[in-house]
Amino acid sequence: MSFHLLFCLLTTCLFWQSAGVLAQAAPTDTLRFALITDTHIGKAGNDKSLARIVADINRNPRIRFVVVTGDVSDFGLTDQLQQAKSLLDQLNKPYYCLPGNHDTGWSASGGLAFNQLWHDQKFVADVQGVRLVGVSTGPYGRMSRGYVPQDQLRWLDSLARATPPTQPVLFFAHYPLNDQLSNAPAVLAQLHRLHTQAIFCGHGHVNQVFDFGGLPGAMTRTAQQREGNVAYNVVAVTPDSVHLRMVQPGQPAQASWARFAAGRPPRVTTQAAAPALPTPAYPSGKAVWQYQDRGNLVATPAVWKNSVLIGNLLGEFKSLSLRDATPNWTFRSRQSIYSSPAVAGNRVVFGSADSTIYCLHARTGRVLWRVKTGGAVLASPLIDHQVVYIGSSDLTFRALDLATGKQRWMYTQLAGFPPATPALADGKIVFGTWNKTLYALNAADGTLAWQWRNEQRSHYYSPAMCTPVIQQGVVYTVAPDEQLHGFDLHTGQPVAADGRWRVRESLAGDAQNNLLVAKTMQDSVVTWRTRPGAAPQPAWSLHAGFGQDFSASMPVVSNELVVFGTTFGQVVAVDKITRQVRWQYALGEDMVNTPRLVPGRGVLVSSADGKLALLKTAQ
């Protein structure tokens, strides 16, 4: 072989080796982006923390885009979200933003403010051949496990069918895809259809690697200041691996804290697991029928003659047959329906997040009147003597004429928005709001009779979700502070405060027997005997075996039973005479709303995952 030929061969070999090295290091083969999560704008100092992070990201030209994985705000308030957006809009590169439970769970707008600012609660984008997919994980308006809404699950299914099978996919959500997300198995089933390289989430406020059903996942640290430092993460994705590095602006660069093979589960001990539900030890309840709605349900159904009436988070209000759930008619509002309807005569009244109070003809669904308010109407109405009592997120409580919708009076001084159903007795209308305040108004003219403010706690402990119980001249309520509170109906003077039981937002009254009934946060049902103007005395309690519970589902009481729903989709019926669980029914995977007793027919139950059923009370 000649020297010239040998030189050419060596040169060619070196060229291709160099080309290979360049190909591996080329920017188009390494996708870098920043992850910001749990900024909680609204808490003191968190705006400055986010501003520092935004400025630091802007100084890094290697970062292609930014993903914000939820809890943008601290309480879902519009001004908090607006402030967060004004800070994030200062990024000099594209960003994608998802809501978290703090943005939707306590939102006065029913999540609408987030949509108005960021246009959607999900996203899909292609960057450098990689498909980015993000969804919301709720929950909406209620304390429950997270869940991907039904319509977004359908969208994810269509996306899985439309995405090329070899295209790399990165998935983003606020909740981790484990037992904290009620429909995690359904989401993971879609992600297994895709060429999913990694799953990213927030919510836990720490950096942690997960095995999500055989797919690699990473939770990242909150952007809030910890030990004097704020932080975000930079992710580097190559064709075969994913690297995460935490960045603390103003601090020395750190090495990657997580590295795993793209698309393959990491070697970790933290894996997605099914919820630790108690093994049923009681007879199973029996359903007359069960219906799956196309939207999520966070309302209690009403009954008109032989029809079931309920609205969903898609904004659809429906009439179904009480006999077999056959659809009768559907009315469409412009936004989600959180409000549980009330029926009087041939009229059904409910509110919508489109800021409207609707009155429909219960037989046809025809609009009889509508009242536009200044904010989302998430609260539920109470109808008494042809008057509709209902609150709105415009911080106003209204009394409307049932026949015409004309205003009787309004109270405009609410400190927070009311999300639940009021109670009425002896000329007083009583309800709570998400600003630590319980109100009693004079039902005749809407003037303030008294108010109680829980100054010892933050707004998360507001007496908002519980429908107050009024018995023997005392107003009773329970809140996330895990206490039973009692107040004189006419003066508002405290009568009782019982913290011996872990009660939370779920309370009912049995006026015939002068009993209060509450569901606790761990397994138990407790009761108190009420007395005129005095603190109630414990009556009986039962370890019912339903496990951990933190969702608002008021028990309903019949002559024989106490029936309530749980966080994990169970309906439990307790026999008042034997004081034992008579039966339980597995309705779904997510929280069960307050049931509705239907005398002579059974009990209607609905759950956040869109299930509706008529159960037999006698099993």
C-alpha positions as CSV (number, residue, x, y, z in Angstrom):
1,M,0.0,0.0,0.0
2,S,1.4,3.4,-1.0
3,F,2.1,6.1,1.6
4,H,-0.4,8.4,-0.2
5,L,-3.2,5.7,0.0
6,L,-2.4,5.0,3.7
7,F,-2.6,8.7,4.5
8,C,-6.0,9.0,2.7
9,L,-7.4,6.1,4.6
10,L,-6.2,7.4,8.0
11,T,-7.5,10.9,7.2
12,T,-10.9,9.5,6.2
13,C,-11.1,7.4,9.4
14,L,-10.2,10.3,11.6
15,F,-12.8,12.5,9.8
16,W,-15.6,10.0,10.4
17,Q,-14.6,9.5,14.0
18,S,-14.6,13.3,14.5
19,A,-18.0,13.5,12.7
20,G,-19.3,10.9,15.1
21,V,-18.2,12.8,18.1
22,L,-19.6,16.0,16.7
23,A,-22.9,14.3,16.0
24,Q,-23.1,13.0,19.6
25,A,-22.4,16.5,21.0
26,A,-24.5,18.5,18.5
27,P,-27.1,20.8,20.2
28,T,-29.9,19.2,18.2
29,D,-29.3,15.9,20.0
30,T,-29.4,17.3,23.5
31,L,-32.6,19.0,24.5
32,R,-32.3,21.3,27.5
33,F,-35.1,22.9,29.3
34,A,-36.0,24.3,32.7
35,L,-38.5,23.0,35.2
36,I,-40.2,25.4,37.6
37,T,-42.8,24.1,40.1
38,D,-44.8,25.1,43.1
39,T,-44.1,28.8,43.0
40,H,-47.1,29.5,45.3
41,I,-47.3,33.2,44.4
42,G,-49.4,34.9,47.0
43,K,-47.2,33.8,49.9
44,A,-44.9,36.5,51.2
45,G,-41.6,36.6,49.3
46,N,-42.4,34.1,46.6
47,D,-42.7,36.7,43.9
48,K,-39.1,37.7,44.5
49,S,-38.1,34.0,44.4
50,L,-39.7,33.6,41.0
51,A,-38.2,36.8,39.7
52,R,-34.7,35.5,40.6
53,I,-35.4,32.2,38.9
54,V,-36.7,33.9,35.7
55,A,-33.6,36.2,35.6
56,D,-31.3,33.2,36.0
57,I,-33.0,31.2,33.3
58,N,-32.8,34.2,30.9
59,R,-29.0,34.3,31.3
60,N,-28.7,30.7,30.1
61,P,-28.9,30.5,26.3
62,R,-28.7,26.7,26.3
63,I,-32.2,26.4,27.8
64,R,-34.7,26.1,24.9
65,F,-37.9,26.4,26.9
66,V,-39.5,26.3,30.4
67,V,-42.3,24.1,31.8
68,V,-44.1,25.2,35.0
69,T,-45.7,22.2,36.6
70,G,-48.4,23.7,38.8
71,D,-49.2,25.4,42.1
72,V,-48.4,28.6,40.3
73,S,-50.5,30.5,43.0
74,D,-51.1,29.8,46.6
75,F,-54.9,30.0,46.7
76,G,-56.0,30.2,43.1
77,L,-56.9,33.9,43.4
78,T,-57.0,35.8,40.2
79,D,-54.6,38.5,41.4
80,Q,-52.1,35.8,42.5
81,L,-52.3,34.1,39.0
82,Q,-52.0,37.5,37.3
83,Q,-48.9,38.3,39.3
84,A,-47.4,34.9,38.5
85,K,-48.1,35.4,34.8
86,S,-46.5,38.9,34.7
87,L,-43.3,37.3,36.2
88,L,-43.3,34.3,33.9
89,D,-44.0,36.5,30.8
90,Q,-40.5,38.1,31.4
91,L,-38.9,34.8,30.3
92,N,-37.0,35.3,27.0
93,K,-37.9,31.8,25.8
94,P,-41.1,29.9,25.3
95,Y,-42.8,28.5,28.4
96,Y,-45.7,26.1,29.1
97,C,-47.8,26.3,32.2
98,L,-50.0,23.8,34.0
99,P,-52.3,24.3,37.0
100,G,-51.8,22.5,40.4
101,N,-54.2,21.7,43.2
102,H,-53.7,25.2,44.7
103,D,-54.7,26.8,41.4
104,T,-57.9,24.7,41.0
105,G,-58.9,23.3,44.4
106,W,-59.7,26.7,46.1
107,S,-60.3,28.7,42.9
108,A,-63.0,31.3,43.3
109,S,-63.4,31.3,39.5
110,G,-63.7,27.5,39.2
111,G,-60.4,27.4,37.3
112,L,-61.6,30.0,34.7
113,A,-59.0,32.6,35.7
114,F,-56.2,30.2,34.8
115,N,-57.8,29.5,31.4
116,Q,-58.2,33.2,30.7
117,L,-54.5,33.9,31.4
118,W,-52.9,30.8,29.8
119,H,-55.8,29.8,27.4
120,D,-55.8,26.1,28.4
121,Q,-54.9,23.7,31.2
122,K,-53.1,21.3,28.9
123,F,-50.5,21.6,26.1
124,V,-48.8,19.7,23.3
125,A,-45.7,21.0,21.5
126,D,-42.9,19.5,19.3
127,V,-39.4,20.7,20.0
128,Q,-36.3,19.2,18.3
129,G,-38.4,16.2,17.3
130,V,-39.6,15.6,20.9
131,R,-43.3,15.8,21.7
132,L,-44.1,17.6,25.0
133,V,-47.4,16.7,26.5
134,G,-48.9,18.3,29.7
135,V,-52.3,17.9,31.4
136,S,-54.0,19.2,34.5
137,T,-54.5,17.0,37.5
138,G,-57.0,19.0,39.5
139,P,-58.8,18.5,41.8
140,Y,-61.5,21.0,41.2
141,G,-63.3,22.9,43.9
142,R,-63.1,20.0,46.4
143,M,-60.4,18.5,48.6
144,S,-59.7,15.1,47.1
145,R,-57.1,13.1,45.3
146,G,-55.9,14.6,42.1
147,Y,-57.4,13.4,38.8
148,V,-57.0,14.1,35.1
149,P,-60.4,15.4,33.9
150,Q,-62.4,13.2,31.6
151,D,-62.2,15.4,28.6
152,Q,-58.4,15.6,28.9
153,L,-58.2,11.8,29.1
154,R,-60.1,11.7,25.8
155,W,-57.7,14.3,24.4
156,L,-54.7,12.2,25.6
157,D,-56.2,9.1,23.9
158,S,-56.6,11.0,20.6
159,L,-53.0,12.3,20.9
160,A,-51.7,8.8,21.5
161,R,-53.4,7.6,18.3
162,A,-52.0,10.6,16.3
163,T,-48.4,10.6,17.6
164,P,-45.9,8.5,15.5
165,P,-44.9,5.4,17.5
166,T,-41.2,6.3,17.4
167,Q,-41.5,9.9,18.4
168,P,-40.0,10.6,21.8
169,V,-42.5,12.0,24.3
170,L,-41.9,13.9,27.6
171,F,-45.0,14.1,29.9
172,F,-45.7,16.8,32.5
173,A,-48.3,17.0,35.3
174,H,-48.6,18.5,38.8
175,Y,-49.4,15.4,40.7
176,P,-47.2,12.3,40.6
177,L,-48.7,9.4,38.7
178,N,-49.1,7.2,41.8
179,D,-51.8,6.7,44.4
180,Q,-52.1,10.5,44.8
181,L,-53.8,10.6,41.3
182,S,-57.1,8.6,41.3
183,N,-56.9,7.8,37.6
184,A,-53.2,7.3,37.3
185,P,-53.6,3.8,35.8
186,A,-55.7,5.2,32.9
187,V,-53.1,8.0,32.3
188,L,-50.2,5.5,32.4
189,A,-52.0,3.2,30.0
190,Q,-52.0,6.0,27.4
191,L,-48.3,6.9,28.1
192,H,-47.4,3.2,27.5
193,R,-48.9,3.6,24.0
194,L,-46.5,6.4,23.4
195,H,-42.7,6.4,23.2
196,T,-42.6,8.0,26.6
197,Q,-39.1,8.9,27.7
198,A,-39.8,10.5,31.1
199,I,-42.6,11.9,33.3
200,F,-42.1,15.1,35.3
201,C,-44.2,16.4,38.2
202,G,-44.3,18.7,41.1
203,H,-46.5,18.8,44.2
204,G,-44.1,17.1,46.7
205,H,-41.7,20.1,46.9
206,V,-38.6,17.9,46.8
207,N,-36.3,16.3,44.2
208,Q,-37.1,12.7,43.8
209,V,-37.0,9.9,41.2
210,F,-39.9,7.6,40.7
211,D,-40.9,4.4,38.8
212,F,-44.3,5.2,37.5
213,G,-45.6,1.9,36.4
214,G,-42.4,1.0,34.5
215,L,-41.8,4.6,33.2
216,P,-39.1,6.8,34.7
217,G,-40.3,9.9,36.5
218,A,-38.9,12.8,38.5
219,M,-40.5,15.2,41.0
220,T,-38.7,18.5,41.3
221,R,-38.2,20.9,44.1
222,T,-40.4,23.9,44.9
223,A,-39.3,27.3,43.7
224,Q,-39.9,28.7,47.1
225,Q,-37.0,29.8,49.3
226,R,-35.6,27.0,51.4
227,E,-32.7,27.7,53.8
228,G,-32.0,31.0,52.0
229,N,-32.0,29.6,48.5
230,V,-34.4,29.4,45.7
231,A,-34.2,26.6,43.1
232,Y,-35.3,25.2,39.8
233,N,-34.1,22.3,37.7
234,V,-32.5,22.0,34.3
235,V,-33.2,18.8,32.4
236,A,-30.9,17.5,29.6
237,V,-32.5,14.8,27.4
238,T,-30.3,12.8,25.0
239,P,-31.5,10.0,22.7
240,D,-30.8,7.5,25.4
241,S,-30.8,9.3,28.8
242,V,-32.3,12.0,31.0
243,H,-30.2,14.1,33.4
244,L,-31.6,16.5,36.1
245,R,-29.6,19.2,37.7
246,M,-30.8,21.5,40.4
247,V,-29.9,25.2,40.0
248,Q,-29.8,27.6,42.9
249,P,-29.2,31.1,41.5
250,G,-26.1,32.7,43.1
251,Q,-24.8,29.4,44.2
252,P,-22.0,27.2,42.7
253,A,-23.1,24.9,39.9
254,Q,-24.2,21.4,41.1
255,A,-23.8,18.0,39.5
256,S,-26.8,16.1,38.2
257,W,-28.8,14.7,41.1
258,A,-30.6,12.2,38.8
259,R,-29.7,10.2,35.7
260,F,-31.7,7.5,34.2
261,A,-32.2,5.7,30.8
262,A,-34.9,7.3,28.7
263,G,-38.0,5.2,28.7
264,R,-36.8,2.7,31.2
265,P,-37.7,2.6,34.9
266,P,-35.0,3.8,37.2
267,R,-33.7,1.7,40.1
268,V,-35.6,3.3,42.9
269,T,-37.5,2.2,45.9
270,T,-40.3,4.8,45.4
271,Q,-42.8,3.2,43.0
272,A,-46.3,4.0,41.9
273,A,-48.7,2.0,44.1
274,A,-52.3,1.4,44.5
275,P,-54.0,3.3,47.4
276,A,-53.9,1.4,50.6
277,L,-57.7,0.8,50.9
278,P,-59.1,-1.2,53.7
279,T,-60.3,-4.7,52.8
280,P,-64.1,-4.6,52.7
281,A,-65.5,-6.3,55.8
282,Y,-69.1,-5.6,55.2
283,P,-71.8,-6.7,52.7
284,S,-71.6,-5.0,49.4
285,G,-74.3,-2.5,48.5
286,K,-76.5,-3.1,45.5
287,A,-77.2,-0.6,42.7
288,V,-80.5,-0.2,40.8
289,W,-78.3,1.3,38.1
290,Q,-75.0,3.0,37.5
291,Y,-74.2,5.7,34.9
292,Q,-70.9,7.0,33.6
293,D,-71.0,10.7,32.7
294,R,-68.7,12.2,30.1
295,G,-67.7,14.9,32.5
296,N,-66.5,15.0,36.1
297,L,-69.1,15.4,38.8
298,V,-68.6,17.5,42.0
299,A,-72.3,18.2,42.7
300,T,-75.1,16.3,44.5
301,P,-77.9,15.3,42.2
302,A,-81.5,16.6,42.7
303,V,-84.7,14.7,42.0
304,W,-87.8,16.0,40.3
305,K,-90.6,13.5,40.0
306,N,-89.0,10.6,38.1
307,S,-85.9,12.5,36.9
308,V,-82.4,13.0,38.2
309,L,-80.9,16.4,37.7
310,I,-77.2,17.2,37.9
311,G,-74.4,19.3,36.2
312,N,-70.9,18.4,35.3
313,L,-67.5,20.2,34.9
314,L,-68.0,20.4,31.2
315,G,-70.9,22.8,31.9
316,E,-73.6,20.4,30.9
317,F,-76.7,20.2,33.1
318,K,-78.7,17.0,32.5
319,S,-82.0,15.3,33.2
320,L,-81.9,11.5,33.5
321,S,-84.5,8.9,34.2
322,L,-84.7,8.0,37.8
323,R,-85.7,4.5,36.7
324,D,-82.7,3.6,34.5
325,A,-80.6,6.7,33.9
326,T,-81.9,7.2,30.3
327,P,-81.1,10.8,29.2
328,N,-84.1,13.1,29.0
329,W,-82.5,16.4,28.0
330,T,-79.2,18.4,28.3
331,F,-78.7,22.1,28.9
332,R,-75.3,23.6,28.2
333,S,-73.9,26.5,30.2
334,R,-70.7,28.2,29.2
335,Q,-68.5,27.0,32.0
336,S,-68.2,24.3,34.6
337,I,-71.0,23.5,37.0
338,Y,-70.0,22.9,40.7
339,S,-73.3,23.9,42.1
340,S,-75.8,21.2,43.4
341,P,-79.2,22.0,42.1
342,A,-82.3,22.7,44.2
343,V,-85.9,21.9,43.1
344,A,-89.2,23.6,43.9
345,G,-92.4,22.9,42.0
346,N,-91.4,22.5,38.3
347,R,-88.3,24.6,38.6
348,V,-84.7,23.7,39.1
349,V,-82.1,26.3,40.1
350,F,-78.3,26.0,40.0
351,G,-75.2,28.2,39.5
352,S,-72.4,28.0,36.9
353,A,-68.8,29.2,36.7
354,D,-70.0,31.3,33.8
355,S,-71.2,33.7,36.5
356,T,-74.9,32.9,36.0
357,I,-77.7,31.6,38.2
358,Y,-80.0,29.5,36.1
359,C,-83.6,28.5,36.6
360,L,-84.9,25.8,34.2
361,H,-88.1,24.0,33.7
362,A,-87.4,20.6,35.2
363,R,-89.4,18.7,32.6
364,T,-88.0,20.3,29.4
365,G,-84.8,22.1,30.4
366,R,-86.1,25.4,29.0
367,V,-84.6,28.5,30.6
368,L,-87.2,30.3,32.7
369,W,-84.9,33.0,33.9
370,R,-81.2,33.7,34.4
371,V,-79.3,36.2,36.7
372,K,-75.9,37.3,35.7
373,T,-73.5,38.0,38.6
374,G,-70.0,39.5,38.8
375,G,-68.2,36.2,39.5
376,A,-68.4,32.4,39.1
377,V,-71.3,30.9,41.0
378,L,-69.8,27.8,42.6
379,A,-72.2,27.7,45.6
380,S,-75.4,25.7,45.7
381,P,-78.9,27.3,46.2
382,L,-81.4,26.8,49.0
383,I,-85.1,27.4,48.1
384,D,-87.5,28.3,50.9
385,H,-91.0,29.8,50.5
386,Q,-90.4,30.7,46.9
387,V,-87.1,32.5,47.6
388,V,-83.8,31.3,46.2
389,Y,-80.8,31.9,48.5
390,I,-77.3,31.6,46.9
391,G,-73.8,33.0,47.1
392,S,-71.4,34.0,44.3
393,S,-67.7,34.6,43.9
394,D,-68.4,38.3,43.4
395,L,-68.5,38.3,47.2
396,T,-72.2,38.7,47.2
397,F,-75.0,36.6,48.7
398,R,-78.4,37.0,47.0
399,A,-82.1,36.3,47.7
400,L,-84.0,35.9,44.4
401,D,-87.7,35.5,43.7
402,L,-88.2,31.9,42.5
403,A,-90.9,32.8,40.0
404,T,-89.1,35.7,38.3
405,G,-85.5,35.7,39.3
406,K,-85.9,39.3,40.5
407,Q,-83.7,40.3,43.4
408,R,-85.3,40.4,46.9
409,W,-82.0,41.6,48.5
410,M,-78.3,41.1,48.4
411,Y,-75.4,41.2,50.9
412,T,-72.2,42.6,49.3
413,Q,-69.7,42.5,52.2
414,L,-68.4,38.9,52.0
415,A,-64.8,38.5,52.9
416,G,-64.4,35.4,50.7
417,F,-66.3,33.4,48.2
418,P,-69.0,30.9,49.4
419,P,-68.7,27.4,47.8
420,A,-71.4,25.4,49.5
421,T,-75.1,25.2,50.5
422,P,-76.5,27.5,53.1
423,A,-78.7,26.5,56.0
424,L,-81.9,28.3,57.1
425,A,-83.7,28.3,60.4
426,D,-85.7,30.8,62.5
427,G,-85.2,33.7,60.1
428,K,-81.4,33.2,59.8
429,I,-79.5,32.1,56.7
430,V,-76.1,30.7,57.6
431,F,-73.1,29.8,55.4
432,G,-69.3,29.9,55.3
433,T,-66.7,31.3,53.0
434,W,-63.1,30.7,52.0
435,N,-61.8,33.5,54.1
436,K,-62.2,32.0,57.5
437,T,-65.6,33.5,58.1
438,L,-69.1,32.0,59.0
439,Y,-72.0,34.4,58.3
440,A,-75.5,34.6,59.6
441,L,-77.8,36.9,57.7
442,N,-81.4,38.0,58.4
443,A,-83.4,36.1,55.8
444,A,-86.0,38.8,55.6
445,D,-83.8,41.6,54.4
446,G,-80.2,40.3,54.1
447,T,-78.7,42.4,56.9
448,L,-75.9,40.9,58.9
449,A,-77.0,39.2,62.1
450,W,-73.5,38.1,63.1
451,Q,-70.3,36.6,61.8
452,W,-67.5,34.5,63.2
453,R,-64.0,34.6,61.9
454,N,-61.5,31.8,62.7
455,E,-58.6,34.2,63.4
456,Q,-56.4,31.4,64.8
457,R,-56.0,29.7,61.5
458,S,-55.2,30.5,57.8
459,H,-57.7,30.6,55.1
460,Y,-57.1,26.9,54.4
461,Y,-59.0,26.2,57.6
462,S,-62.1,28.1,56.7
463,P,-65.6,26.8,57.6
464,A,-66.5,27.0,53.9
465,M,-67.4,23.5,52.5
466,C,-69.6,22.3,55.4
467,T,-73.3,22.9,55.2
468,P,-74.1,24.2,58.7
469,V,-76.4,22.2,60.8
470,I,-78.9,24.2,62.9
471,Q,-80.5,22.4,65.9
472,Q,-82.2,23.6,69.1
473,G,-81.1,27.2,68.5
474,V,-77.4,26.4,67.8
475,V,-75.4,26.6,64.5
476,Y,-72.9,23.7,64.2
477,T,-70.1,23.5,61.6
478,V,-66.9,21.6,61.1
479,A,-63.8,22.8,59.2
480,P,-60.3,21.6,58.3
481,D,-59.2,22.7,61.8
482,E,-60.7,19.3,62.9
483,Q,-63.0,20.8,65.4
484,L,-66.8,20.9,65.9
485,H,-67.8,24.5,66.5
486,G,-71.2,25.6,67.8
487,F,-72.7,29.2,68.0
488,D,-75.9,30.6,69.3
489,L,-78.1,31.1,66.2
490,H,-79.3,34.6,67.2
491,T,-76.2,36.1,68.8
492,G,-73.3,34.2,67.3
493,Q,-71.8,33.6,70.7
494,P,-69.7,30.5,70.9
495,V,-71.5,27.6,72.5
496,A,-69.1,24.7,71.8
497,A,-65.7,23.7,70.5
498,D,-64.9,20.0,70.5
499,G,-61.5,18.9,69.1
500,R,-61.5,15.4,70.4
501,W,-62.4,13.9,67.0
502,R,-60.7,14.5,63.7
503,V,-63.8,15.9,62.0
504,R,-63.4,17.7,58.7
505,E,-66.1,19.4,56.6
506,S,-68.6,16.5,56.8
507,L,-71.5,17.0,59.2
508,A,-75.2,16.2,59.3
509,G,-78.1,16.6,61.7
510,D,-80.8,14.2,62.9
511,A,-83.3,16.7,64.2
512,Q,-85.8,14.0,65.2
513,N,-83.4,12.4,67.6
514,N,-81.4,15.6,68.4
515,L,-78.2,14.1,67.0
516,L,-75.2,15.5,65.2
517,V,-73.4,13.0,62.9
518,A,-69.9,13.5,61.5
519,K,-67.5,11.6,59.4
520,T,-63.9,11.8,60.7
521,M,-60.6,11.8,58.9
522,Q,-59.7,8.3,60.0
523,D,-62.2,5.4,59.8
524,S,-64.8,6.7,62.2
525,V,-68.3,8.0,62.5
526,V,-69.0,10.1,65.6
527,T,-72.3,11.5,67.0
528,W,-73.3,14.1,69.6
529,R,-76.6,14.7,71.5
530,T,-77.6,18.3,71.1
531,R,-79.2,20.5,73.8
532,P,-80.8,23.9,73.6
533,G,-78.2,26.6,74.0
534,A,-75.6,24.3,75.4
535,A,-72.6,22.3,74.2
536,P,-73.5,18.9,72.7
537,Q,-72.5,15.7,74.5
538,P,-70.9,12.7,72.8
539,A,-73.5,10.0,72.1
540,W,-71.9,7.1,70.2
541,S,-69.1,6.4,67.8
542,L,-68.2,3.7,65.3
543,H,-64.9,2.5,63.8
544,A,-66.3,2.0,60.3
545,G,-63.2,0.9,58.6
546,F,-63.3,3.2,55.6
547,G,-59.7,4.4,56.0
548,Q,-58.2,7.8,55.6
549,D,-60.6,10.5,54.5
550,F,-60.3,14.2,53.7
551,S,-63.2,15.0,51.3
552,A,-66.4,17.0,52.1
553,S,-69.3,14.6,51.8
554,M,-72.1,15.5,54.2
555,P,-73.8,12.4,55.7
556,V,-77.5,12.0,55.0
557,V,-79.8,10.6,57.7
558,S,-82.9,8.5,57.3
559,N,-85.0,6.8,59.9
560,E,-82.7,3.8,59.8
561,L,-79.4,4.8,58.1
562,V,-76.6,7.3,58.0
563,V,-75.1,7.3,54.5
564,F,-71.9,9.1,53.4
565,G,-69.2,9.0,50.7
566,T,-65.4,8.8,51.1
567,T,-62.3,10.2,49.5
568,F,-61.6,6.8,47.8
569,G,-64.9,6.2,46.1
570,Q,-66.8,4.2,48.7
571,V,-70.4,4.8,49.9
572,V,-70.9,3.6,53.5
573,A,-74.3,3.0,55.2
574,V,-74.4,2.8,59.0
575,D,-77.4,1.3,60.8
576,K,-78.6,3.8,63.4
577,I,-80.1,1.1,65.6
578,T,-77.3,-1.4,65.7
579,R,-74.7,1.2,65.2
580,Q,-72.8,-1.0,62.8
581,V,-72.0,-0.7,59.1
582,R,-74.9,-2.3,57.2
583,W,-73.3,-2.1,53.7
584,Q,-70.7,-0.3,51.6
585,Y,-70.6,0.2,47.8
586,A,-67.5,0.8,45.6
587,L,-68.8,3.6,43.3
588,G,-65.5,4.7,41.7
589,E,-61.9,5.7,42.3
590,D,-62.5,9.3,43.5
591,M,-64.3,11.2,46.1
592,V,-68.1,10.7,46.5
593,N,-70.1,13.9,46.8
594,T,-72.9,14.4,49.4
595,P,-75.5,11.7,48.7
596,R,-79.2,12.4,48.1
597,L,-81.9,10.3,49.8
598,V,-84.9,9.4,47.6
599,P,-87.6,8.2,49.9
600,G,-89.0,4.9,48.7
601,R,-86.4,4.5,45.9
602,G,-83.0,4.5,47.6
603,V,-80.0,6.9,47.7
604,L,-78.5,8.8,44.8
605,V,-74.7,9.1,44.8
606,S,-72.2,10.8,42.5
607,S,-68.4,10.9,42.4
608,A,-65.7,13.2,41.0
609,D,-64.7,10.6,38.3
610,G,-68.2,11.0,36.7
611,K,-70.1,8.1,38.2
612,L,-73.7,8.4,39.2
613,A,-75.7,5.6,40.8
614,L,-79.0,4.8,42.5
615,L,-78.4,2.5,45.4
616,K,-80.8,0.4,47.3
617,T,-81.0,1.4,50.9
618,A,-82.4,-2.0,52.0
619,Q,-79.8,-4.6,50.9
